[in-house]
Amino acid sequence: MWFKSYRMTFACLNRIKIYRYPWTRLYSTSRTTVDSSEVKTFLALAHRWWDEQGIYAPLHSMNDLRVPFIRDNLLKTVADHQPGKPLSGMKILDVGCGGGLLTEPLGRLGASVTGIDPVDENIKTAQHHKSFDPILDKRIEYRACSLEEIVEETTEAFDAVVASEVVEHVIDLETFIQCCCQVLKPGGSLFITTINKTQLSYALGIVFAEQIAGIVPKGTHTWEKFVSPEKLESILESNGLSVQSVAGMLYNPFSGYWHWSENTSLNYAAHAVKSGVQDHPVPDEFVFKGETEELRGQDSTNAGAQEELKK
């Protein structure tokens, strides 16, 4: 009888453990968030990443906003830092790094950066470009792989994960966010820049930018994959990430510069922090009624046995 009581107690404890750590359940990598059609699109453009006046000019210019956004928010988490290398000692994962346009500036700030991209030609371009700088060559590692492959190898390994202009290209956003969370250390930061899903973003981001002005190649974006800040925040929060800030970003195609804005109807940046392990009360649904009644019955029996021993 005592053995059966212990067995049911441990069963209850196991259910409590599952409830307390909802975001530590590992994602099965039998599926992928990589869209094969997107891979083909970027494969054809792999040799053009470092042309600052070409199709990737807006991404080069975006570094004026996104690099300080990442740097300044990460520095809030450290007591002090080295002059000239403020991100020294930090490990950052740059997901969908392309040719390394954002990876390199983060490396120059002192971080150890792993840049990953599913397009092998993008990685070759990134590796070739960093080879001209011996310091970057030591701080940056590039890999042609998916985020799911990183999850298979390690968890809670990075101080920050960056997904800049990436989430609007994946086929399963929620799974992508889950994977980002899994490779983050507790208290680590996730940085996302992306495009809002509005009528304005369709008109300017696709019709004007792709079909009229040719700022980006046709077919680069799919409006159905755009995500609103509200939906993104909901997904982040449900995966144990606390949203710290969301800011609008506006691009001027005539000047070629970006600036911050309170308007998030086009592009926006988000910063979220992974929660640490916290205790939660156990909800009623994690205690089966039958087991509870049986345990109560056994408690009464045990109490009766103790009374008999006293006699």
C-alpha positions in Angstrom: 0.0 0.0 0.0 2.9 2.4 0.9 4.5 1.6 -2.5 1.4 2.4 -4.3 1.1 5.7 -2.4 4.7 6.7 -3.3 4.1 5.7 -7.0 1.1 8.1 -7.2 3.0 10.8 -5.4 5.9 10.7 -7.9 3.4 10.7 -10.7 1.9 13.9 -9.4 5.4 15.4 -9.0 6.2 14.6 -12.6 3.1 16.4 -13.8 4.1 19.4 -11.6 7.6 19.4 -13.2 6.1 19.5 -16.7 3.9 22.4 -15.7 6.8 24.4 -14.2 9.0 24.2 -17.2 6.6 24.6 -20.2 9.2 26.2 -22.5 11.9 23.5 -22.0 10.2 20.8 -24.1 12.4 20.3 -27.0 11.1 20.7 -30.5 11.2 17.7 -32.7 13.4 18.5 -35.8 11.5 16.1 -38.0 10.0 19.3 -39.4 11.7 22.4 -40.5 10.9 26.1 -40.6 13.0 26.7 -43.7 10.9 27.5 -46.9 12.5 25.8 -49.9 11.1 28.4 -52.3 12.7 31.1 -50.2 16.0 29.3 -50.4 15.9 29.4 -54.2 15.1 33.1 -54.2 18.1 34.0 -52.0 20.4 31.5 -53.7 20.1 33.5 -56.9 21.2 36.7 -55.0 24.0 35.2 -52.9 26.8 37.0 -54.8 25.2 40.5 -54.2 25.2 40.8 -50.4 28.2 43.2 -50.1 27.1 45.6 -52.9 26.2 48.5 -50.7 24.5 50.3 -53.7 22.6 47.2 -54.9 19.5 45.3 -53.9 20.7 44.9 -50.3 21.4 48.6 -49.8 18.4 48.9 -47.4 19.9 46.2 -45.2 23.3 47.9 -45.1 21.6 51.1 -44.1 19.4 49.3 -41.5 22.6 48.6 -39.5 22.5 52.2 -38.4 19.4 51.3 -36.3 19.7 47.6 -35.6 23.3 47.4 -34.4 22.8 50.1 -31.7 19.4 48.6 -30.8 21.1 45.2 -30.1 24.2 46.7 -28.4 22.4 49.1 -26.1 19.8 46.5 -24.9 22.5 43.9 -24.2 24.6 46.4 -22.3 21.7 46.8 -19.9 22.4 43.3 -18.7 26.1 43.8 -17.8 27.7 45.7 -15.0 30.7 46.9 -17.0 32.2 46.4 -20.4 35.5 46.8 -22.3 36.0 50.1 -24.2 35.9 49.4 -27.9 34.6 45.8 -27.3 31.4 46.3 -25.3 30.0 42.9 -26.2 33.1 41.0 -25.3 32.3 37.7 -23.7 28.9 37.4 -25.2 27.8 34.6 -27.5 25.3 35.6 -30.2 23.5 33.5 -32.7 22.6 35.4 -35.9 19.8 33.3 -37.6 19.4 33.8 -41.3 22.7 35.7 -41.5 22.8 35.9 -45.3 26.2 37.3 -46.3 27.1 38.5 -42.8 25.8 42.1 -43.0 24.8 42.2 -39.4 27.1 39.4 -38.1 30.3 41.4 -38.8 29.3 44.6 -36.9 28.4 42.4 -33.9 31.7 40.7 -34.1 33.5 44.1 -34.3 31.8 45.0 -31.0 33.6 42.1 -29.4 30.9 39.3 -29.4 31.6 35.8 -30.4 29.0 35.3 -33.2 27.7 32.2 -34.9 26.0 33.1 -38.2 23.8 30.4 -39.7 21.9 30.3 -43.0 20.2 27.5 -44.9 21.6 28.8 -48.2 25.1 27.4 -48.7 26.1 30.1 -51.2 25.2 32.8 -48.6 27.6 31.2 -46.1 30.4 31.0 -48.7 30.0 34.7 -49.4 30.0 35.5 -45.7 33.1 33.4 -45.0 34.9 35.0 -48.0 34.2 38.5 -46.8 35.2 38.0 -43.1 38.5 36.4 -44.2 39.8 39.9 -45.1 39.7 40.8 -41.4 41.9 38.6 -39.1 40.0 39.8 -36.0 36.6 38.9 -37.4 38.0 35.6 -38.6 38.5 34.6 -35.0 35.3 36.0 -33.5 32.8 34.8 -36.2 31.8 31.2 -37.2 29.6 30.6 -40.1 27.6 27.5 -40.7 25.3 26.4 -43.5 22.5 24.9 -41.5 19.0 25.5 -40.1 18.0 26.7 -36.6 16.5 23.3 -35.9 20.0 21.7 -36.4 21.4 24.0 -33.8 18.6 23.0 -31.4 19.6 19.4 -31.9 23.2 20.1 -30.9 22.8 22.5 -28.0 20.3 24.3 -25.7 20.6 27.4 -23.6 24.0 28.3 -25.2 23.6 31.9 -26.4 23.3 35.2 -24.6 21.4 36.6 -27.5 19.6 35.4 -30.7 19.2 37.8 -33.6 16.6 37.2 -36.4 16.7 40.3 -38.5 14.4 40.4 -41.5 14.0 36.6 -41.2 10.6 35.7 -39.6 8.7 36.9 -42.6 10.4 34.2 -44.6 9.9 31.1 -42.4 7.0 28.6 -42.9 6.2 28.0 -39.2 6.7 31.1 -37.1 5.7 29.6 -33.7 8.1 26.7 -34.1 10.8 29.1 -35.1 10.3 31.2 -31.9 10.3 28.0 -29.9 13.7 27.1 -31.3 15.0 30.6 -30.7 13.9 30.3 -27.0 15.5 26.8 -26.6 19.0 28.0 -27.6 18.8 31.1 -25.4 20.3 31.1 -21.9 17.8 32.0 -19.2 17.7 35.8 -19.2 19.0 35.9 -22.7 17.7 38.3 -25.4 15.9 37.7 -28.6 16.0 40.5 -31.2 13.7 40.6 -34.2 13.2 43.0 -37.0 10.4 42.3 -39.5 7.4 43.7 -41.4 3.9 44.3 -40.0 0.9 42.7 -41.7 -1.1 45.8 -42.8 -2.6 47.1 -46.0 0.1 49.8 -46.0 2.9 47.2 -45.8 1.4 45.4 -48.8 1.1 48.6 -50.8 4.6 49.9 -50.0 6.5 46.7 -49.2 5.4 44.6 -52.1 3.6 46.7 -54.8 5.9 49.7 -54.6 9.2 48.2 -53.3 9.1 45.1 -55.5 6.9 45.8 -58.5 7.3 49.6 -59.1 10.6 50.9 -57.6 12.6 47.7 -57.7 14.1 48.4 -54.3 14.0 44.6 -53.7 13.6 41.8 -56.3 10.1 40.6 -57.1 9.0 37.7 -55.1 11.2 38.5 -52.1 8.3 38.9 -49.7 4.9 37.1 -49.3 2.4 39.3 -47.5 0.6 36.4 -45.9 3.9 35.7 -43.9 4.0 39.2 -42.5 3.2 39.3 -38.8 1.8 42.1 -36.6 3.6 43.2 -33.4 0.5 42.0 -31.4 0.7 38.5 -32.8 4.4 38.3 -32.5 4.2 39.4 -28.9 1.6 36.8 -28.2 3.8 34.0 -29.6 6.8 35.3 -27.7 5.0 35.5 -24.4 3.5 32.0 -24.8 7.0 30.7 -25.2 8.5 32.2 -22.0 9.8 35.4 -23.5 8.9 38.8 -22.0 8.7 41.6 -24.6 10.8 44.6 -23.5 10.3 47.0 -26.3 8.7 47.3 -29.8 9.7 50.3 -32.1 8.7 51.3 -35.5 11.2 51.6 -38.3 10.8 53.7 -41.5 12.9 53.6 -44.6 13.3 56.6 -47.0 14.0 55.2 -50.4 15.1 58.6 -51.7 17.7 59.2 -49.0 18.5 55.5 -48.4 18.3 56.0 -44.7 16.2 54.4 -41.9 14.9 56.2 -38.8 13.0 55.2 -35.7 9.3 55.9 -35.5 6.3 55.4 -33.2 4.5 54.1 -36.2 4.8 50.3 -36.5 2.5 49.9 -39.5 5.5 49.0 -41.8 8.8 47.7 -40.3 9.4 47.3 -36.6 12.0 46.0 -34.2 11.3 43.9 -31.1 13.4 42.9 -28.1 12.3 40.1 -25.7 14.0 38.4 -22.8 13.8 34.7 -21.9 12.3 34.1 -18.5 14.2 32.2 -15.9 12.7 29.1 -14.2 9.9 30.2 -11.9 7.7 28.4 -9.5 4.0 28.2 -10.3 1.0 26.9 -8.3 -0.2 23.5 -9.6 -3.5 23.8 -11.3 -6.3 21.4 -10.5 -6.2 19.6 -13.8 -2.7 18.2 -13.0 -4.2 16.2 -10.0 -6.5 13.4 -11.1 -9.7 13.2 -9.1 -9.5 9.4 -8.7 -5.9 9.5 -7.4 -6.7 12.3 -5.0 -9.6 10.4 -3.5 -7.5 7.3 -3.2 -4.7 9.1 -1.5 -7.2 10.7 0.9 -8.5 7.3 1.6 -5.1 5.9 2.3 -4.3 8.8 4.6 -7.4 7.9 6.6 -6.3 4.3 6.7 -2.8 5.3 7.8 -4.2 7.5 10.5 -6.4 4.7 11.8 -3.4 2.4 11.9 -1.4 4.9 13.9 -4.3 5.1 16.5 -4.2 1.3 16.8 -0.5 1.3 17.4 -1.0 3.9 20.2 -3.4 1.6 21.9 
